[in-house]
């Protein structure tokens, strides 16, 4: 779909802007938006900016209610204000907390059910990467933290969602992995190993939780977010040169795929890790 016709076009306002970086204007519908998530409620972690925020916007456009979480209350409140300004009818709730905290994960799942009425969709988007470079020099406490947040917390959120809603009612889960989990990258080796673990966890959970709960993952390449800024610090054009699509990804590129995966249109898809990488891995590179 051309960018000028995207259902959340007012959310970007400028050609290269995105929900990660710009203000919003109320959305006027033109009849093109399919409300295929009407009546459903989603928990999106790490959603104060970037990909998580764009996923929340995608869900709202498709009729869902959303609960967004992040560590810091102020950016989270700003994100909620932006999302509400889109003009969709779905509710937007926030809960600040650390994904590595079991109590925070439990509170989020319970809040979704008590305030939104259900927890049909879980998006494990929270991720960290404090360790770069040669793994022989890596701080092991940092590596442990990467796995705790990127892998263990994702399982923990799903355990809570399963406990309060999905065990009885079913649901759809999407884990945010990375192409670094599919191919060695060198500089972000610990992060890539954690995402490889998340991909393997996704397959295991899909097998264990079917048929009523579907679990998939998406594996983006470099997406233009604050989180990934260091990966295109020398310029977007240079960073995008190896990509067949000759551009870096946007949060909306990922959000559209996630929206599909949690919808009934993907009802026979589970245990998959879908690349959204502008064709990067097709070139044999990373």
N, C-alpha and C positions, 0 to 999 in steps of 0.2 A: 504494500500500500504506500503511495507517495506520502512523504512526510506532511505535505499540506493538507492531507485528508485524514491523518491519524485522529482517532476519536479524542485524544487528549492534546490536540494541537495547541490549544490556548495555554497548556501547561508549559510549553517551551518558549513561546513568543518570538524567539529569534531562531535562526536556522540551526545554529550549533548549540543552543541552550538545551537544558534538560531539567527534570525534576530535582536533580542533584544540586543545581546551581542558581535557579532563577525564581522570581516571584511568579504568581499565577493570577489569572483573571477568571471570573466565573465562566463555566462552560455552558454553551448553548447547544443543545442536541440538534442534530439535523436528521434524525431518524435512522442513522446508520449503525448505531451501537446495539449489539445484541446483548440482551440481559441474561446470558446463559448461567450466571452465578447468582441470580436473584434468590434471596432468602437464605443464602449461605453465609457463613462467618469464617473469617480467616485470621490466624495469628501469624504475623510476619516479624521475624526477629531481625535486629540490626537494621531498622528501617527509618532512621532519622535522616538518611541521605542516600544518594547513589542508587544502587540496584534495588535495595530493599524498599526505598521510598517509591521508586518507579513501579515495583510490583504492587504495592498498596494502591497506587493510582490506577493501575490496570484492573485490579479487582473491583474497585469502586465503580469504574466505568462499566463493568460487566454486571453490576447490581449487588455485589457482596457488601457486607459489613467487615470492618477490619479493626484489629487490635495490633498496634505497632509497639515494638519494644526497642530500647537502646539503653546504653549505660548512663548517658548524661541527660538530665531532665530538660534543660533549656533547648538544645537542638531538637529534641523529641517534640517539645511543644511547638516549635517553629514548623516542623514537618507536618504536624497535625493541622496547624492553621492553614498551611499551603494546600493540604489535601481537602480540607473542608471547603476552601475557596473554589475548588473545582466545580462545585454545584451539584454533585451527585447526591442521591437520596440516602445512600448507605451511611451507617454510623461509623465514626472514627474515634476509637479509644486509644489511650496511651498508658504505658506502664514502664517506668524507668527501673532498670535492674541489670545485674551482671549475669550474663548467660552461664557463667561458671558456677553460679549460686543455685543450689537445688531448691531453696525456698523461693527464689525469684521465679524459677521455671514453674513451680507448682502454682504460685500466685497468678501467673499469666494465664495458665490453662483454666484455672477456676474462674478468673475474671471474665474470660471469653464466654464461658457457659452462662454465668450468672447475669452478665450485662448484655450480651449479644444473643443469648438463647441457644447457642450451639458452638461447636468447634469442628467444622467440617473440613477445614484446610489448614495445614501447617507448612510454613515455609521456613526452613532452617537456613537463614541467610548470614547469620553472625559469623565472622571470620577474622582472624588476626594473623599477622606475620611479623613478629619482632626479630626474627633471625634471618640474616642474609649471609651469603658467601660460603666459604669452605667449611664443610660440616665437621672436619677435624678440629676446627677452632670454635665450634658452636657452643654457646652456653646451654647446658642441658636443662637447666630450669626453664629457660626460654622455650626449648623444644617441647618440654612437658606441657607448658602453658598452651602452645599451639595445638597440641593434640587434645588437651582438655577442652578448649573452646571449640575447635573446628570439628571434632569427632564426638567426644564424650558428651558434650552439652547437646549436640544434635540428637543423640540417642535419648538423653534425659528429657528433652522437650517432647519427644514422641512418646516416651513412657507416660508422661503426665497427660498428654492429649488422649492417649489410649485409656488411661484410668478414668478420666472425667467424661469422655464422650465417644471416642472412636471404637472402643471395644464393642459397644452396643449398637452404634449407629453407622459405623464405617466412616470413611473419609479419604482424603487425598493428601499426600505429602510430597514436597519437592525439596531436595537438598541442593544447596549451591556448592558445586564442586569447582573444578578448574581444569583447563587443558594441562596444567602442570601436574595434575594427578594421573594423566594418561601418558605423559612423555617426560623424560628427564629434562630439567631446565638448568641445572647448575647453580645459579645464583640464589634461587628460592627453593632449595632442595628440601628443607624441613617442611615448609608449607606444602610443597608438592606431595611429599610423603603422606601428610595428613589428609590431603584431598584424595589421594589414592585409597587411603583407608576408608574415607567417607563413601567413595564409589563402591567399594566392596561391601560396606555396611548397607548401602542402599539395596544391593542385590539380595543380601541375606534377609533384610526386613521384608522385601517384596515377597519372597518365598514364604516366610513365616506368617505374614499378616493377610495374605490373600484369602478369599477373593474380595472381601469387603473393604479392605484398606489397600490403596495403591500407593506405592513408594517409588519415585523416580528421582533422578538428579539431572542437573544441567551443568555443562562444563564450558564456561566462557573463556575466551582468550582475553587480551587486554581490552578493558572497557574504560571509557573516559570517566573516571571517578577520582575522588580525592585519595581513596585507598590505593589506587594503582598509579598515582602520579609519577612515582619514581621510575616506573617502567617506560614512560615516554618523556622523560625529562629533557632529552636531546631534541625534542620536536616530534609532533604527531606524524608529519609526513615521513620522516625517517623511520619511526617505529612501525608505520603501516606499510612500508615498502614491500615486506615479504608476503603480505596478505593478498590473495587473489582479488578481494573486494577493494583493495587500496584505501582502506580507511580503518580506523579503530572502531570498536563497538560502542554503543550507547546503552545506558541503562534500559531504555525502552526496547532495544533489540532483545534483551534477556527477558524483560517483563512480558512481552507478547508470547514468547515460548512458554513461560511458566503459566500464563493464563490458559493456554491451550492444554497443557499437561494436567491441570486440576479440573478441567471441564469434562463434561460427559462425552465430548468429541474424542477424548483420549481414553475411553472406558476400557479398552483392551490393551492398554499400554501400562506395564509395570515392570520394575526392575531395570529400567533403561537409564543410561547416561547419554543425554543428547548434547552434542557439541553445538555451541553457538559461537563460532570462531572466525567468521569471515573467510573460511576455507584454509586457515593456517595449517592445520594438521594434514590437509590433503597435499600440501607441498613437501611433506616429509620433515619440516622444520618446526622449531618452537622458539 
